[in-house]
Amino acid sequence: MSENFAEVGRKAPDFTLQTEKGEIWRLSDHLGSVVTLLFYPQNETLVCTKQMCSVRDHWNDYVETKSVIAAVSPGNCEEHLNFSAKYNLPLNILADQNRVITRVYGYHWLFPLNFMRTIVVIDARGILRTRQTMLRAFRPSDRQVITEILRARGDALTQKYENLRSERRKFSDV
């Protein structure tokens, strides 16, 4: 795959976008935390609205994962702010007006971007752990997304454990 696209198992490309409130949101500012990005095609469409409202309805479950969760969609900050307020959405919606970041993370070899929805989970080290792309008529279940977040957290904890164990062995060998 071209280096212009995010690949599972590799460092997630950094980016900066504005939130629905016009604040700067930079991926690299969240290094050290699992980051979940919910790319959706458009505000106020049937499936996209259902997806975002479902995240809202299961927000406590998402918060328990300790992941930073943000949605990414074309449109401007004002449109996202109105959409967020109308449905009382608890997460940031990042404005990717020209779909530059969506193109990097939501690439599909066959279908155009406006037909696709993508879920991305990036681990605490900045490695892309999950990239699930589907046609816009479908959406993942919250349980599916939360499972992927927990898997990324578990992998990070396993790595920490292995590092500590390795350090302990070095210390005991001295």
C-alpha positions as CSV (number, residue, x, y, z in Angstrom):
1,M,0.0,0.0,0.0
2,S,1.2,3.5,-0.7
3,E,2.7,5.5,2.2
4,N,-0.1,8.0,1.7
5,F,-2.5,5.6,3.5
6,A,-2.6,4.5,7.1
7,E,-1.7,0.9,7.6
8,V,-2.4,-1.4,10.5
9,G,0.7,-2.2,12.4
10,R,2.5,1.0,11.5
11,K,2.8,4.4,13.1
12,A,-0.5,6.4,12.6
13,P,0.1,9.5,10.5
14,D,-0.2,12.6,12.6
15,F,-2.8,15.2,11.7
16,T,-4.4,18.4,13.0
17,L,-8.1,19.3,12.6
18,Q,-10.6,21.6,14.2
19,T,-13.3,20.4,16.6
20,E,-16.9,21.4,16.2
21,K,-16.1,24.3,18.7
22,G,-13.2,25.5,16.5
23,E,-10.5,24.2,18.9
24,I,-7.4,22.6,17.5
25,W,-7.3,18.7,17.9
26,R,-3.9,17.1,17.1
27,L,-3.5,13.3,17.1
28,S,0.1,13.5,18.5
29,D,-1.3,15.4,21.6
30,H,-2.9,12.1,22.6
31,L,0.1,9.9,22.5
32,G,0.1,7.8,25.6
33,S,-3.7,7.1,25.3
34,V,-5.6,4.8,23.0
35,V,-7.3,6.9,20.4
36,T,-10.5,5.9,18.6
37,L,-11.5,7.7,15.4
38,L,-15.0,7.2,14.0
39,F,-15.0,8.4,10.4
40,Y,-18.5,8.9,9.0
41,P,-19.6,10.3,5.7
42,Q,-22.1,13.1,6.6
43,N,-24.2,14.7,9.3
44,E,-27.9,14.3,9.3
45,T,-28.1,11.1,7.3
46,L,-30.0,8.1,8.6
47,V,-27.1,5.7,9.4
48,C,-24.6,8.3,10.4
49,T,-27.1,9.9,12.9
50,K,-27.9,6.4,14.3
51,Q,-24.2,5.7,14.7
52,M,-23.4,8.9,16.6
53,C,-26.6,8.6,18.7
54,S,-25.6,5.0,19.6
55,V,-22.2,6.2,20.7
56,R,-24.0,8.8,22.8
57,D,-26.3,6.2,24.3
58,H,-23.3,3.9,25.2
59,W,-21.0,6.8,26.2
60,N,-20.4,5.4,29.7
61,D,-19.1,2.2,28.1
62,Y,-16.8,4.1,25.9
63,V,-15.5,6.3,28.8
64,E,-14.7,3.1,30.8
65,T,-12.2,2.1,28.0
66,K,-10.2,5.3,28.8
67,S,-9.8,5.8,25.1
68,V,-9.8,9.3,23.5
69,I,-12.8,9.1,21.1
70,A,-13.5,11.5,18.3
71,A,-15.6,11.5,15.2
72,V,-14.3,12.7,11.9
73,S,-16.5,13.9,9.1
74,P,-16.5,16.4,6.2
75,G,-18.3,19.6,6.8
76,N,-17.3,22.7,8.7
77,C,-17.2,23.4,12.4
78,E,-20.6,25.2,12.5
79,E,-22.4,22.3,10.8
80,H,-20.8,19.8,13.3
81,L,-21.6,22.1,16.2
82,N,-25.3,22.2,15.1
83,F,-25.4,18.4,14.6
84,S,-23.7,17.8,18.0
85,A,-26.1,20.1,19.8
86,K,-29.2,18.8,18.1
87,Y,-28.4,15.2,19.2
88,N,-26.5,16.1,22.5
89,L,-23.4,14.2,21.3
90,P,-20.6,13.9,24.0
91,L,-17.6,13.5,21.7
92,N,-15.6,15.9,19.6
93,I,-16.5,16.0,15.9
94,L,-13.5,16.9,13.8
95,A,-14.0,18.9,10.6
96,D,-12.2,17.2,7.6
97,Q,-13.8,19.5,5.0
98,N,-11.7,18.3,2.0
99,R,-11.5,14.7,3.3
100,V,-7.7,14.8,3.4
101,I,-7.4,12.9,6.7
102,T,-10.4,10.6,5.7
103,R,-8.5,9.7,2.5
104,V,-5.4,8.7,4.6
105,Y,-7.4,6.6,7.2
106,G,-10.5,5.6,5.2
107,Y,-8.9,4.4,2.0
108,H,-10.7,1.7,0.1
109,W,-9.4,0.2,-3.1
110,L,-12.8,0.0,-4.7
111,F,-15.3,2.4,-3.4
112,P,-15.1,6.3,-3.2
113,L,-14.7,7.9,0.2
114,N,-18.2,9.3,0.3
115,F,-19.5,5.7,0.2
116,M,-17.4,4.6,3.2
117,R,-17.4,4.6,7.0
118,T,-14.2,3.7,8.8
119,I,-13.3,2.9,12.5
120,V,-9.7,3.4,13.5
121,V,-8.1,2.4,16.8
122,I,-4.6,3.7,17.6
123,D,-2.7,2.3,20.5
124,A,-0.9,4.4,23.2
125,R,2.4,4.1,21.3
126,G,0.7,5.6,18.2
127,I,0.5,2.4,16.3
128,L,-2.6,1.8,14.2
129,R,-4.1,-1.4,15.7
130,T,-7.5,-1.6,13.9
131,R,-8.8,-0.1,10.6
132,Q,-12.3,-1.3,9.7
133,T,-13.8,0.1,6.6
134,M,-17.4,-0.5,5.5
135,L,-20.0,0.8,3.1
136,R,-21.8,3.8,4.5
137,A,-25.1,1.9,4.7
138,F,-23.6,-0.2,7.5
139,R,-22.2,0.7,10.9
140,P,-20.3,-1.2,13.5
141,S,-21.9,-2.2,16.8
142,D,-20.7,-0.3,19.8
143,R,-19.7,-3.6,21.3
144,Q,-17.5,-4.3,18.3
145,V,-15.7,-0.9,18.6
146,I,-15.3,-1.2,22.4
147,T,-13.8,-4.7,22.0
148,E,-11.2,-3.3,19.5
149,I,-10.4,-0.5,22.0
150,L,-9.9,-2.9,24.8
151,R,-7.8,-5.2,22.6
152,A,-5.5,-2.2,21.9
153,R,-5.3,-1.4,25.6
154,G,-4.6,-5.0,26.4
155,D,-1.7,-5.1,23.9
156,A,-0.2,-2.0,25.4
157,L,-0.5,-3.5,28.9
158,T,1.1,-6.8,27.7
159,Q,4.0,-4.8,26.2
160,K,4.5,-2.9,29.5
161,Y,4.5,-6.2,31.4
162,E,7.1,-7.7,29.0
163,N,9.3,-4.6,29.4
164,L,9.1,-4.7,33.2
165,R,9.8,-8.4,33.2
166,S,12.8,-7.9,30.9
167,E,14.1,-5.1,33.2
168,R,13.6,-7.3,36.2
169,R,15.6,-10.1,34.6
170,K,18.5,-7.8,33.8
171,F,18.5,-6.5,37.4
172,S,18.4,-10.0,38.9
173,D,21.3,-11.1,36.6
174,V,23.6,-8.4,38.0
